[in-house]
Amino acid sequence: MNSNPHQELKEIRSLMERSSRFMSLSGWTGIMAGTYSLLGALAAYYVIFQIKFSPASIPSEVEIYGSGRAVHYNYSDSTSELFSTQNLYLLGIAILVIILSAATAFYQSSIKARHQGVQLWNSTTRRLFVQVSIPLVAGGLFCIALLYYGNSGLIAPAMLIFYGMALLNGSKYTLKEFHSLALCEIALGLISLFFVGYGLYFWAIGFGVLHIIYGILMQKRYK
């Protein structure tokens, strides 16, 4: 029996922290989500610079970004821009990346929770889901508004900032490393506001590279 009161207090505090936090996140989730995001960024690059510069498919005027240069057009009809061929393709890529990432997170977390002998869906998971969802939904609507009014160059920074805020919001209910990742995403988003022509690159770094680095660190630390 441990007679050291300080050690006992430390163990009790650790137990309480584990019971109030979602600890079933796998490092592989971050690695795979980052990989999906990088592949999505490559696909988006192709869509932007193949479709947009194809003589048969250049519509009236749209702002494009992502290659280190920004080409500006002016849509007279913001609804047309919102539903342009390019934007529909990009939306499809984004949805596919989100679905694959969410499915991987659910699968990997289910396996880890089973090994830990805990329930995947409990009160802590529900709180985490709510806290993360609020900034994500708000950010999604904000990005749609940006696109609708022709400010597509600000979409990548907005996505990074709102995603970072979502992670920051949920960090109190899961691994402490979530907090560091959140701050990195927010900082990257703020920096990218001043480099609008490089939006796609910043997006790839934030959602791709940072996730992979985070996943590798988590896999080594919590495997």
Order of alpha helices (4+ residues) and beta strands (2+ residues): alpha-alpha-alpha-alpha-alpha-alpha-alpha-alpha-alpha
